[in-house]
């Protein structure tokens, strides 16, 4: 028996849509890799970029509540502010997808003498132990517990890792110590203050 799937069939349209999402995600990652090779670096205030992005997230995700904790003084880093914004977009979208109910997305920036730690946390399902070290790899996703019905290809956190590395940083994901959710963090070297 031979099954012929015509262009008007649901299976054909779903398969075509899935293939289109795969191509778009891989194109975005490839484009970012090329951008990183030629990106100009500048010194910028990470607090200002973070504050501006969170203002935008409050409009883009009206169903979510954002709590922002940042230092009162500027935190100067070297890199590309638009890439930091792209990285934040991926981390926040991930946190929103997994947040439970009316809980907040907690965004913070802590600074020590050499680096800034950006954190994005949400109350929700914990990460499986075997995934914590692999979550920022290409094509890795554990979205079965997420709120979104769309399939995910695991490219968003891979993009986060590439942008963190461009800025001399490291991205990681950890379960909250109380087991209530997950915190994603990115450590980025800061510029010395005079």
ROROPA-82490 format. One record per residue: x, z, y of N, C-alpha, C in turn; residue in one letter. Coordinates in nm, 3 decimals. Layout:
- X;Z;Y;X;Z;Y;X;Z;Y;a
...
//
This chain:
- 0.084;0.000;-0.118;0.000;0.000;0.000;0.089;0.000;0.124;x
- 0.059;-0.084;0.216;0.134;-0.097;0.341;0.047;-0.051;0.457;x
- 0.106;0.035;0.544;0.033;0.082;0.661;0.091;0.013;0.783;x
- 0.006;-0.051;0.857;0.048;-0.120;0.978;0.000;-0.038;1.097;x
- 0.094;-0.006;1.183;0.060;0.071;1.303;0.060;-0.025;1.420;x
- -0.055;-0.046;1.477;-0.067;-0.134;1.592;-0.031;-0.063;1.721;x
- -0.012;-0.140;1.825;0.024;-0.083;1.954;-0.081;0.010;2.010;x
- -0.205;-0.004;1.965;-0.312;0.080;2.018;-0.331;0.209;1.938;x
- -0.255;0.228;1.834;-0.273;0.348;1.753;-0.216;0.471;1.822;x
- -0.274;0.586;1.792;-0.230;0.713;1.848;-0.087;0.744;1.805;x
- -0.056;0.719;1.677;0.079;0.745;1.626;0.184;0.663;1.701;x
- 0.151;0.538;1.726;0.244;0.451;1.797;0.269;0.503;1.938;x
- 0.161;0.540;2.009;0.175;0.590;2.147;0.252;0.722;2.151;x
- 0.223;0.812;2.056;0.294;0.940;2.052;0.443;0.919;2.022;x
- 0.472;0.831;1.928;0.612;0.801;1.896;0.685;0.738;2.012;x
- 0.619;0.647;2.082;0.679;0.584;2.198;0.704;0.685;2.310;x
- 0.609;0.776;2.330;0.626;0.880;2.433;0.742;0.973;2.397;x
- 0.752;1.010;2.269;0.861;1.097;2.223;0.996;1.028;2.244;x
- 1.004;0.901;2.207;1.127;0.825;2.226;1.163;0.815;2.374;x
- 1.064;0.795;2.457;1.087;0.788;2.601;1.143;0.919;2.655;x
- 1.091;1.034;2.607;1.144;1.165;2.650;1.288;1.185;2.604;x
- 1.319;1.141;2.484;1.456;1.153;2.433;1.552;1.072;2.519;x
- 1.515;0.948;2.547;1.600;0.861;2.630;1.617;0.920;2.770;x
- 1.508;0.970;2.829;1.516;1.028;2.964;1.607;1.150;2.966;x
- 1.597;1.238;2.866;1.681;1.358;2.861;1.828;1.322;2.842;x
- 1.855;1.227;2.755;1.994;1.188;2.732;2.050;1.114;2.853;x
- 1.968;1.038;2.922;2.011;0.970;3.043;2.045;1.072;3.152;x
- 1.962;1.175;3.165;1.990;1.280;3.263;2.123;1.348;3.235;x
- 2.150;1.380;3.110;2.276;1.445;3.074;2.395;1.352;3.100;x
- 2.382;1.226;3.065;2.490;1.129;3.088;2.515;1.110;3.238;x
- 2.408;1.100;3.314;2.420;1.085;3.459;2.489;1.207;3.520;x
- 2.455;1.326;3.470;2.518;1.447;3.521;2.667;1.448;3.487;x
- 2.703;1.409;3.366;2.845;1.404;3.329;2.921;1.313;3.424;x
- 2.863;1.199;3.459;2.929;1.107;3.553;2.935;1.168;3.693;x
- 2.830;1.234;3.734;2.828;1.298;3.866;2.937;1.405;3.875;x
- 2.952;1.484;3.770;3.051;1.591;3.770;3.194;1.537;3.782;x
- 3.218;1.420;3.728;3.351;1.361;3.736;3.388;1.322;3.879;x
- 3.288;1.292;3.961;3.314;1.242;4.096;3.259;1.332;4.206;x
- 3.209;1.448;4.170;3.144;1.535;4.268;3.245;1.593;4.366;x
- 3.207;1.592;4.493;3.289;1.656;4.595;3.262;1.806;4.592;x
- 3.367;1.882;4.614;3.355;2.027;4.619;3.353;2.072;4.764;x
- 3.275;2.175;4.787;3.272;2.237;4.918;3.252;2.386;4.898;x
- 3.284;2.463;5.000;3.256;2.605;4.996;3.117;2.627;5.051;x
- 3.037;2.709;4.981;2.901;2.734;5.025;2.859;2.875;4.986;x
- 2.753;2.922;5.051;2.700;3.056;5.027;2.600;3.051;4.913;x
- 2.635;3.114;4.803;2.548;3.117;4.684;2.419;3.194;4.712;x
- 2.424;3.295;4.797;2.304;3.372;4.832;2.203;3.282;4.902;x
- 2.251;3.199;4.995;2.160;3.109;5.069;2.097;3.007;4.976;x
- 2.175;2.949;4.885;2.121;2.850;4.790;2.017;2.917;4.700;x
- 2.051;3.032;4.648;1.961;3.104;4.558;1.831;3.142;4.630;x
- 1.841;3.195;4.750;1.721;3.234;4.826;1.632;3.114;4.856;x
- 1.692;3.002;4.896;1.614;2.881;4.923;1.545;2.829;4.798;x
- 1.614;2.830;4.685;1.554;2.784;4.560;1.437;2.872;4.519;x
- 1.454;3.003;4.530;1.347;3.094;4.489;1.224;3.076;4.577;x
- 1.243;3.049;4.705;1.129;3.019;4.793;1.054;2.897;4.741;x
- 1.126;2.797;4.697;1.064;2.678;4.640;0.994;2.706;4.508;x
- 1.052;2.792;4.423;0.990;2.824;4.295;0.857;2.897;4.314;x
- 0.850;2.977;4.417;0.724;3.049;4.444;0.611;2.951;4.474;x
- 0.645;2.837;4.534;0.546;2.733;4.560;0.522;2.646;4.436;x
- 0.628;2.615;4.365;0.618;2.525;4.249;0.550;2.591;4.129;x
- 0.564;2.723;4.117;0.506;2.797;4.004;0.416;2.908;4.059;x
- 0.302;2.872;4.118;0.217;2.975;4.180;0.162;3.077;4.080;x
- 0.159;3.041;3.952;0.109;3.133;3.850;0.213;3.238;3.812;x
- 0.338;3.222;3.857;0.447;3.314;3.821;0.486;3.400;3.941;x
- 0.539;3.517;3.909;0.587;3.609;4.011;0.740;3.615;4.001;x
- 0.807;3.602;4.115;0.953;3.603;4.118;1.002;3.724;4.194;x
- 1.095;3.797;4.133;1.162;3.910;4.198;1.307;3.869;4.219;x
- 1.352;3.872;4.345;1.488;3.829;4.380;1.567;3.947;4.433;x
- 1.685;3.969;4.376;1.776;4.074;4.421;1.913;4.010;4.445;x
- 1.954;4.006;4.573;2.082;3.946;4.610;2.156;4.038;4.707;x
- 2.288;4.023;4.717;2.363;4.101;4.815;2.319;4.065;4.957;x
- 2.340;4.157;5.049;2.302;4.132;5.189;2.403;4.042;5.260;x
- 2.524;4.032;5.206;2.625;3.947;5.269;2.642;3.817;5.189;x
- 2.704;3.720;5.253;2.727;3.590;5.190;2.820;3.605;5.069;x
- 2.798;3.520;4.970;2.884;3.511;4.852;2.933;3.367;4.845;x
- 3.059;3.346;4.881;3.113;3.210;4.892;3.174;3.164;4.761;x
- 3.128;3.047;4.716;3.183;2.984;4.596;3.223;2.841;4.631;x
- 3.301;2.780;4.542;3.343;2.642;4.561;3.273;2.555;4.457;x
- 3.214;2.447;4.504;3.145;2.357;4.413;3.048;2.269;4.486;x
- 2.932;2.248;4.426;2.830;2.161;4.483;2.697;2.235;4.484;x
- 2.645;2.268;4.602;2.520;2.344;4.608;2.403;2.273;4.540;x
- 2.398;2.140;4.547;2.287;2.069;4.483;2.293;2.081;4.331;x
- 2.414;2.093;4.276;2.427;2.113;4.131;2.385;2.255;4.092;x
- 2.419;2.352;4.175;2.374;2.489;4.149;2.221;2.494;4.151;x
- 2.159;2.423;4.245;2.013;2.418;4.251;1.957;2.354;4.124;x
- 2.020;2.247;4.076;1.974;2.182;3.952;1.986;2.279;3.834;x
- 2.095;2.354;3.829;2.115;2.452;3.723;2.006;2.560;3.729;x
- 1.978;2.610;3.849;1.874;2.710;3.867;1.738;2.656;3.824;x
- 1.709;2.530;3.858;1.583;2.468;3.818;1.563;2.476;3.666;x
- 1.668;2.446;3.592;1.660;2.447;3.445;1.638;2.589;3.394;x
- 1.713;2.685;3.449;1.702;2.824;3.404;1.566;2.883;3.437;x
- 1.515;2.854;3.556;1.386;2.908;3.596;1.273;2.843;3.515;x
- 1.278;2.713;3.494;1.175;2.647;3.413;1.170;2.708;3.273;x
- 1.286;2.736;3.218;1.296;2.798;3.086;1.232;2.938;3.089;x
- 1.267;3.017;3.190;1.213;3.153;3.200;1.061;3.151;3.218;x
- 1.011;3.060;3.300;0.866;3.049;3.322;0.796;3.013;3.191;x
- 0.852;2.919;3.116;0.790;2.877;2.990;0.775;2.992;2.891;x
- 0.869;3.085;2.891;0.868;3.191;2.791;0.815;3.325;2.841;x
- 0.789;3.339;2.969;0.743;3.467;3.023;0.604;3.501;2.972;x
- 0.584;3.627;2.941;0.454;3.676;2.897;0.365;3.711;3.015;x
- 0.243;3.665;3.010;0.139;3.707;3.103;0.180;3.717;3.248;x
- 0.143;3.827;3.309;0.167;3.848;3.451;0.297;3.924;3.476;x
- 0.399;3.898;3.396;0.528;3.964;3.417;0.612;3.881;3.513;x
- 0.710;3.943;3.574;0.790;3.873;3.674;0.909;3.802;3.610;x
- 0.954;3.700;3.681;1.082;3.636;3.652;1.181;3.706;3.745;x
- 1.277;3.775;3.687;1.373;3.854;3.765;1.500;3.773;3.786;x
- 1.531;3.747;3.912;1.648;3.668;3.948;1.739;3.756;4.031;x
- 1.865;3.762;3.992;1.958;3.849;4.063;2.096;3.789;4.076;x
- 2.170;3.845;4.168;2.309;3.806;4.189;2.389;3.933;4.212;x
- 2.482;3.960;4.123;2.572;4.074;4.136;2.713;4.020;4.154;x
- 2.792;4.090;4.235;2.926;4.043;4.269;3.029;4.152;4.239;x
- 3.142;4.110;4.182;3.257;4.198;4.175;3.370;4.131;4.252;x
- 3.493;4.176;4.237;3.603;4.123;4.319;3.633;3.976;4.292;x
- 3.609;3.929;4.171;3.650;3.793;4.136;3.535;3.697;4.105;x
- 3.417;3.749;4.075;3.311;3.659;4.032;3.173;3.708;4.073;x
- 3.080;3.615;4.068;2.940;3.644;4.091;2.867;3.620;3.959;x
- 2.775;3.709;3.926;2.693;3.691;3.806;2.549;3.666;3.850;x
- 2.504;3.545;3.822;2.365;3.506;3.846;2.287;3.536;3.719;x
- 2.175;3.607;3.732;2.092;3.638;3.615;1.949;3.594;3.639;x
- 1.888;3.541;3.534;1.747;3.506;3.534;1.689;3.565;3.408;x
- 1.598;3.662;3.424;1.540;3.730;3.309;1.390;3.719;3.307;x
- 1.336;3.724;3.187;1.191;3.721;3.171;1.151;3.811;3.055;x
- 1.030;3.864;3.065;0.970;3.939;2.955;0.905;3.836;2.864;x
- 0.942;3.841;2.737;0.890;3.743;2.642;0.957;3.759;2.507;x
- 0.947;3.655;2.424;1.007;3.664;2.291;1.159;3.672;2.298;x
- 1.215;3.749;2.204;1.361;3.761;2.195;1.420;3.636;2.131;x
- 1.548;3.615;2.158;1.620;3.506;2.094;1.656;3.544;1.952;x
- 1.643;3.453;1.857;1.693;3.481;1.723;1.845;3.503;1.730;x
- 1.894;3.599;1.655;2.037;3.633;1.659;2.126;3.512;1.634;x
- 2.087;3.425;1.542;2.172;3.310;1.508;2.172;3.202;1.615;x
- 2.087;3.213;1.718;2.080;3.111;1.822;2.154;3.149;1.950;x
- 2.184;3.277;1.970;2.238;3.320;2.098;2.367;3.246;2.135;x
- 2.454;3.218;2.042;2.578;3.148;2.072;2.563;2.997;2.079;x
- 2.451;2.942;2.033;2.433;2.797;2.026;2.336;2.742;2.129;x
- 2.270;2.827;2.202;2.160;2.786;2.288;2.200;2.686;2.395;x
- 2.325;2.687;2.438;2.370;2.597;2.545;2.433;2.469;2.489;x
- 2.422;2.448;2.360;2.471;2.324;2.299;2.368;2.214;2.320;x
- 2.413;2.090;2.309;2.325;1.974;2.324;2.225;1.967;2.209;x
- 2.099;1.932;2.242;1.993;1.908;2.146;1.957;2.033;2.063;x
- 1.968;2.152;2.124;1.929;2.276;2.058;1.811;2.333;2.134;x
- 1.703;2.366;2.062;1.585;2.422;2.126;1.514;2.515;2.029;x
- 1.456;2.623;2.084;1.376;2.714;2.002;1.240;2.734;2.068;x
- 1.182;2.630;2.116;1.062;2.636;2.198;0.932;2.661;2.124;x
- 0.932;2.685;1.995;0.805;2.699;1.926;0.721;2.813;1.981;x
- 0.784;2.914;2.042;0.708;3.026;2.097;0.676;3.011;2.243;x
- 0.715;2.901;2.305;0.694;2.883;2.448;0.551;2.850;2.483;x
- 0.522;2.858;2.611;0.386;2.833;2.658;0.355;2.685;2.669;x
- 0.456;2.602;2.676;0.434;2.459;2.699;0.400;2.388;2.568;x
- 0.310;2.293;2.575;0.272;2.215;2.457;0.365;2.096;2.436;x
- 0.446;2.062;2.537;0.537;1.948;2.527;0.656;1.982;2.437;x
- 0.699;1.890;2.353;0.820;1.913;2.275;0.943;1.914;2.367;x
- 1.040;1.995;2.331;1.161;2.005;2.413;1.281;1.961;2.331;x
- 1.372;1.896;2.398;1.484;1.834;2.329;1.612;1.915;2.335;x
- 1.611;2.028;2.404;1.729;2.113;2.409;1.838;2.060;2.498;x
- 1.805;1.986;2.602;1.906;1.934;2.694;1.919;2.019;2.821;x
- 1.815;2.094;2.856;1.817;2.171;2.980;1.928;2.274;2.986;x
- 1.944;2.353;2.881;2.049;2.456;2.882;2.187;2.394;2.861;x
- 2.193;2.278;2.798;2.320;2.206;2.789;2.364;2.162;2.929;x
- 2.270;2.118;3.010;2.299;2.081;3.149;2.344;2.204;3.227;x
- 2.280;2.319;3.203;2.322;2.444;3.266;2.468;2.472;3.234;x
- 2.505;2.459;3.107;2.644;2.485;3.066;2.742;2.391;3.137;x
- 2.706;2.261;3.145;2.796;2.166;3.212;2.816;2.201;3.359;x
- 2.709;2.239;3.427;2.720;2.273;3.569;2.798;2.402;3.587;x
- 2.774;2.500;3.502;2.850;2.625;3.508;2.999;2.596;3.490;x
- 3.034;2.515;3.393;3.175;2.482;3.368;3.237;2.408;3.486;x
- 3.162;2.318;3.549;3.211;2.248;3.667;3.250;2.348;3.776;x
- 3.177;2.457;3.786;3.204;2.559;3.887;3.301;2.666;3.837;x
- 3.367;2.640;3.724;3.464;2.735;3.668;3.397;2.854;3.603;x
- 3.270;2.838;3.567;3.193;2.950;3.515;3.154;2.936;3.370;x
- 3.080;3.036;3.326;3.035;3.045;3.187;2.887;3.085;3.187;x
- 2.809;3.016;3.105;2.667;3.049;3.089;2.647;3.118;2.955;x
- 2.555;3.215;2.955;2.524;3.284;2.830;2.379;3.330;2.829;x
- 2.330;3.359;2.711;2.194;3.409;2.694;2.200;3.533;2.607;x
- 2.129;3.637;2.649;2.128;3.762;2.573;1.986;3.818;2.571;x
- 1.954;3.883;2.461;1.830;3.959;2.457;1.846;4.081;2.546;x
- 1.739;4.119;2.614;1.742;4.242;2.692;1.766;4.360;2.597;x
- 1.838;4.460;2.646;1.874;4.572;2.560;1.751;4.646;2.507;x
- 1.640;4.643;2.582;1.518;4.711;2.535;1.432;4.620;2.448;x
- 1.478;4.497;2.422;1.406;4.404;2.336;1.284;4.339;2.399;x
- 1.269;4.354;2.531;1.148;4.305;2.598;1.154;4.158;2.638;x
- 1.268;4.093;2.621;1.279;3.955;2.663;1.422;3.908;2.662;x
- 1.450;3.811;2.748;1.581;3.745;2.750;1.635;3.741;2.892;x
- 1.767;3.751;2.903;1.835;3.731;3.030;1.939;3.622;3.012;x
- 1.927;3.517;3.094;2.029;3.413;3.101;2.122;3.451;3.216;x
- 2.251;3.432;3.197;2.344;3.465;3.304;2.450;3.357;3.317;x
- 2.496;3.340;3.440;2.605;3.247;3.469;2.705;3.320;3.556;x
- 2.828;3.331;3.510;2.936;3.390;3.588;3.015;3.280;3.655;x
- 3.032;3.291;3.787;3.102;3.190;3.866;3.208;3.259;3.951;x
- 3.332;3.207;3.953;3.434;3.265;4.040;3.393;3.254;4.186;x
- 3.426;3.356;4.265;3.396;3.353;4.407;3.525;3.330;4.486;x
- 3.508;3.285;4.610;3.622;3.265;4.700;3.659;3.400;4.759;x
- 3.786;3.422;4.778;3.833;3.548;4.838;3.784;3.559;4.980;x
- 3.740;3.678;5.018;3.698;3.701;5.156;3.818;3.746;5.237;x
- 3.817;3.713;5.364;3.931;3.747;5.449;3.902;3.867;5.532;x
//
